Amino acid sequence: MSEKTGGPAFPFTGDWEGMTLRDYFAAKAMIAILVEVGRSHGVAHTLDDKIAQQSYIVADAMLRAREVKP
């Protein structure tokens, strides 16, 4: 597993690597962020770069949380 990406989200044998787990987590986080921004501001399209950055911050936190031993 790659420390920065979490490895592939949907493992597949072959040359195509596809989406990383980090990308998958970020996509999921982005949905929640967009819903909240849309509710509170109604201007999600003006915050695209900030929303993308925040989505990856959440994804990175999720990857770190996976490393914590119960």
Order of alpha helices (4+ residues) and beta strands (2+ residues): alpha-alpha
